[in-house]
Amino acid sequence: MIDASTLERLQQRIAQVLAKTPAKDVEANTKAMLQGFFARMELVTREEFDVQQAVLQRALEQLDQLSRRVQELEAAGSVADPKTP
């Protein structure tokens, strides 16, 4: 049976071998290429999206409150008719 220390040494040796191969360069180049591609697409992070979504939700709630208030004022006759001088 293989023990945990043997597996750990094997993993370390594999990592050392892979670090010396072109695979590491391919990974770095691919990452840079994708970052450039995403930057040109003007994508936002999930955090930025969530913040803007919260701001929009708050604005919609305020708009709804103001709309209800205007309806209340109109129903009470407090709002002047803009057609009368």
N, CA, C and O of each residue as an XYZ file, in Angstrom:
340
protein
N       0.846     -1.189      0.000
C       0.000      0.000      0.000
C       0.888      1.248      0.000
O       1.941      1.266      0.637
N       0.461      2.279     -0.711
C       1.213      3.527     -0.798
C       0.745      4.443      0.317
O      -0.453      4.661      0.497
N       1.705      4.979      1.066
C       1.316      5.882      2.160
C       1.267      7.325      1.689
O       1.682      7.640      0.573
N       0.757      8.198      2.547
C       0.539      9.605      2.188
C       1.839     10.316      1.860
O       1.869     11.149      0.955
N       2.917     10.007      2.575
C       4.198     10.697      2.318
C       4.745     10.330      0.954
O       5.356     11.167      0.290
N       4.541      9.096      0.523
C       4.997      8.683     -0.806
C       4.217      9.432     -1.879
O       4.802      9.909     -2.852
N       2.917      9.538     -1.712
C       2.106     10.279     -2.671
C       2.496     11.753     -2.701
O       2.528     12.370     -3.766
N       2.789     12.311     -1.540
C       3.189     13.722     -1.485
C       4.521     13.948     -2.205
O       4.684     14.932     -2.926
N       5.475     13.027     -2.002
C       6.773     13.151     -2.704
C       6.578     13.020     -4.207
O       7.203     13.742     -4.984
N       5.715     12.103     -4.614
C       5.433     11.920     -6.038
C       4.823     13.177     -6.629
O       5.202     13.603     -7.719
N       3.882     13.769     -5.916
C       3.240     15.002     -6.383
C       4.261     16.121     -6.505
O       4.229     16.892     -7.464
N       5.167     16.215     -5.535
C       6.204     17.263     -5.589
C       7.126     17.061     -6.781
O       7.502     18.027     -7.446
N       7.495     15.807     -7.060
C       8.380     15.528     -8.195
C       7.687     15.839     -9.523
O       8.302     16.379    -10.442
N       6.419     15.499     -9.610
C       5.667     15.804    -10.833
C       5.582     17.317    -11.027
O       5.756     17.809    -12.142
N       5.317     18.047     -9.961
C       5.244     19.503    -10.044
C       6.576     20.090    -10.481
O       6.602     21.041    -11.262
N       7.685     19.539     -9.991
C       9.012     20.019    -10.386
C       9.260     19.772    -11.876
O       9.786     20.638    -12.575
N       8.884     18.606    -12.346
C       9.079     18.271    -13.758
C       8.236     19.183    -14.641
O       8.721     19.703    -15.645
N       6.976     19.375    -14.267
C       6.095     20.218    -15.075
C       6.545     21.671    -15.079
O       6.341     22.378    -16.065
N       7.153     22.124    -13.990
C       7.622     23.505    -13.922
C       8.737     23.761    -14.923
O       8.959     24.902    -15.330
N       9.445     22.696    -15.326
C      10.560     22.841    -16.261
C      10.156     22.605    -17.710
O      11.011     22.603    -18.596
N       8.870     22.407    -17.963
C       8.420     22.121    -19.327
C       7.752     23.356    -19.932
O       7.448     24.317    -19.224
N       7.532     23.322    -21.213
C       6.838     24.435    -21.873
C       5.379     24.575    -21.417
O       4.743     25.588    -21.708
N       4.848     23.589    -20.719
C       3.462     23.667    -20.259
C       3.258     24.888    -19.378
O       2.199     25.513    -19.430
N       4.236     25.232    -18.582
C       4.126     26.402    -17.713
C       4.025     27.673    -18.563
O       3.237     28.565    -18.249
N       4.822     27.757    -19.642
C       4.766     28.917    -20.533
C       3.419     28.995    -21.252
O       2.859     30.079    -21.418
N       2.907     27.848    -21.674
C       1.619     27.814    -22.365
C       0.535     28.320    -21.418
O      -0.335     29.091    -21.823
N       0.586     27.894    -20.176
C      -0.405     28.342    -19.196
C      -0.338     29.852    -19.008
O      -1.371     30.521    -19.005
N       0.867     30.394    -18.851
C       1.029     31.835    -18.651
C       0.568     32.615    -19.881
O      -0.110     33.635    -19.755
N       0.935     32.137    -21.065
C       0.543     32.821    -22.303
C      -0.968     32.769    -22.516
O      -1.575     33.751    -22.945
N      -1.564     31.636    -22.219
C      -3.018     31.500    -22.366
C      -3.736     32.433    -21.404
O      -4.722     33.078    -21.762
N      -3.234     32.494    -20.192
C      -3.850     33.375    -19.201
C      -3.754     34.834    -19.649
O      -4.735     35.572    -19.544
N      -2.608     35.256    -20.137
C      -2.428     36.624    -20.607
C      -3.337     36.917    -21.798
O      -3.927     37.993    -21.886
N      -3.447     35.961    -22.706
C      -4.286     36.134    -23.885
C      -5.758     36.290    -23.472
O      -6.460     37.163    -23.983
N      -6.213     35.446    -22.556
C      -7.607     35.528    -22.111
C      -7.881     36.827    -21.364
O      -8.949     37.418    -21.524
N      -6.936     37.274    -20.557
C      -7.115     38.538    -19.851
C      -7.243     39.695    -20.838
O      -8.079     40.579    -20.652
N      -6.425     39.694    -21.878
C      -6.518     40.726    -22.903
C      -7.843     40.671    -23.645
O      -8.447     41.705    -23.929
N      -8.291     39.467    -23.957
C      -9.567     39.281    -24.646
C     -10.713     39.807    -23.793
O     -11.578     40.529    -24.288
N     -10.721     39.446    -22.513
C     -11.786     39.902    -21.620
C     -11.732     41.410    -21.403
O     -12.774     42.050    -21.263
N     -10.545     41.978    -21.373
C     -10.415     43.432    -21.200
C     -11.025     44.168    -22.393
O     -11.682     45.194    -22.219
N     -10.812     43.651    -23.593
C     -11.380     44.280    -24.785
C     -12.901     44.158    -24.809
O     -13.578     44.987    -25.416
N     -13.434     43.147    -24.164
C     -14.882     42.970    -24.119
C     -15.523     43.878    -23.075
O     -16.748     43.944    -22.980
N     -14.713     44.568    -22.301
C     -15.180     45.485    -21.260
C     -16.124     44.788    -20.284
O     -17.178     45.321    -19.938
N     -15.740     43.607    -19.851
C     -16.524     42.869    -18.874
C     -16.311     43.454    -17.487
O     -15.274     44.058    -17.213
N     -17.281     43.278    -16.625
C     -17.148     43.727    -15.242
C     -17.031     42.502    -14.349
O     -17.437     41.401    -14.721
N     -16.476     42.713    -13.176
C     -16.363     41.616    -12.232
C     -17.726     41.330    -11.614
O     -18.641     42.151    -11.686
N     -17.843     40.182    -11.022
C     -19.101     39.824    -10.364
C     -19.387     40.802     -9.221
O     -20.539     41.164     -8.980
N     -18.339     41.224     -8.526
C     -18.513     42.168     -7.418
C     -19.065     43.502     -7.926
O     -19.982     44.062     -7.327
N     -18.505     44.013     -9.034
C     -19.009     45.266     -9.605
C     -20.461     45.119    -10.054
O     -21.274     46.021     -9.853
N     -20.779     43.983    -10.659
C     -22.147     43.724    -11.100
C     -23.107     43.718     -9.920
O     -24.178     44.323     -9.979
N     -22.720     43.029     -8.842
C     -23.578     42.946     -7.657
C     -23.808     44.315     -7.031
O     -24.912     44.614     -6.577
N     -22.761     45.154     -7.006
C     -22.901     46.502     -6.452
C     -23.884     47.311     -7.290
O     -24.768     47.971     -6.745
N     -23.736     47.264     -8.605
C     -24.632     48.022     -9.472
C     -26.061     47.493     -9.396
O     -27.016     48.264     -9.483
N     -26.207     46.201     -9.236
C     -27.535     45.624     -9.090
C     -28.197     46.127     -7.808
O     -29.392     46.422     -7.801
N     -27.429     46.226     -6.728
C     -27.974     46.737     -5.461
C     -28.361     48.206     -5.596
O     -29.398     48.624     -5.082
N     -27.531     48.995     -6.286
C     -27.832     50.416     -6.504
C     -29.119     50.553     -7.316
O     -29.980     51.371     -6.990
N     -29.244     49.761     -8.361
C     -30.452     49.799     -9.192
C     -31.681     49.395     -8.391
O     -32.731     50.025     -8.516
N     -31.570     48.370     -7.581
C     -32.694     47.929     -6.762
C     -33.140     49.037     -5.822
O     -34.338     49.273     -5.668
N     -32.189     49.718     -5.190
C     -32.522     50.820     -4.280
C     -33.199     51.965     -5.045
O     -34.163     52.555     -4.556
N     -32.698     52.273     -6.231
C     -33.305     53.339     -7.034
C     -34.735     52.975     -7.422
O     -35.620     53.830     -7.394
N     -34.965     51.730     -7.780
C     -36.324     51.299     -8.129
C     -37.265     51.372     -6.928
O     -38.434     51.732     -7.069
N     -36.755     51.031     -5.757
C     -37.579     51.138     -4.550
C     -37.937     52.593     -4.261
O     -39.075     52.894     -3.901
N     -36.973     53.491     -4.419
C     -37.242     54.915     -4.196
C     -38.236     55.440     -5.219
O     -39.129     56.214     -4.875
N     -38.090     55.032     -6.462
C     -39.028     55.442     -7.504
C     -40.437     54.968     -7.182
O     -41.400     55.715     -7.356
N     -40.559     53.750     -6.722
C     -41.862     53.214     -6.347
C     -42.462     54.011     -5.187
O     -43.653     54.320     -5.199
N     -41.643     54.343     -4.186
C     -42.131     55.140     -3.058
C     -42.597     56.515     -3.509
O     -43.649     56.991     -3.082
N     -41.813     57.155     -4.373
C     -42.183     58.481     -4.872
C     -43.457     58.423     -5.712
O     -44.302     59.315     -5.631
N     -43.588     57.389     -6.503
C     -44.789     57.233     -7.319
C     -46.031     57.078     -6.445
O     -47.067     57.686     -6.716
N     -45.923     56.272     -5.407
C     -47.054     56.113     -4.484
C     -47.374     57.427     -3.786
O     -48.542     57.758     -3.579
N     -46.339     58.173     -3.425
C     -46.555     59.466     -2.736
C     -47.270     60.451     -3.666
O     -48.180     61.156     -3.232
N     -46.868     60.506     -4.937
C     -47.523     61.392     -5.903
C     -48.989     60.995     -6.058
O     -49.865     61.859     -6.104
N     -49.256     59.705     -6.138
C     -50.646     59.248     -6.252
C     -51.458     59.658     -5.027
O     -52.614     60.063     -5.155
N     -50.863     59.557     -3.849
C     -51.555     59.965     -2.619
C     -51.875     61.461     -2.645
O     -52.977     61.878     -2.289
N     -50.897     62.258     -3.071
C     -51.090     63.708     -3.131
C     -52.143     64.084     -4.166
O     -52.970     64.965     -3.929
N     -52.109     63.414     -5.309
C     -53.108     63.690     -6.336
C     -54.503     63.311     -5.844
O     -55.471     64.027     -6.099
N     -54.600     62.204     -5.150
C     -55.895     61.765     -4.636
C     -56.413     62.728     -3.574
O     -57.622     62.917     -3.443
N     -55.517     63.330     -2.827
C     -55.928     64.264     -1.783
C     -56.193     65.652     -2.350
O     -56.666     66.528     -1.627
N     -55.900     65.868     -3.619
C     -56.124     67.170     -4.238
C     -55.065     68.182     -3.879
O     -55.277     69.380     -4.064
N     -53.935     67.743     -3.373
C     -52.871     68.655     -2.956
C     -52.018     69.123     -4.127
O     -51.322     70.133     -4.027
N     -52.070     68.402     -5.222
C     -51.248     68.767     -6.362
C     -52.043     69.734     -7.240
O     -53.179     69.439     -7.610
N     -51.474     70.852     -7.565
C     -52.142     71.837     -8.412
C     -52.223     71.312     -9.823
O     -51.317     70.627    -10.296
N     -53.307     71.633    -10.490
C     -53.493     71.248    -11.881
C     -52.574     72.124    -12.731
O     -52.712     73.347    -12.714
N     -51.635     71.523    -13.479
C     -50.691     72.327    -14.268
C     -51.374     73.115    -15.394
O     -50.754     74.015    -15.963
N     -52.620     72.805    -15.728
C     -53.312     73.499    -16.814
C     -53.905     74.819    -16.347
O     -54.183     75.693    -17.169
N     -54.104     74.982    -15.042
C     -54.675     76.224    -14.549
C     -53.578     77.238    -14.281
O     -52.521     76.891    -13.755
N     -53.826     78.481    -14.640
C     -52.780     79.516    -14.475
C     -52.620     79.960    -13.077
O     -51.784     80.819    -12.794
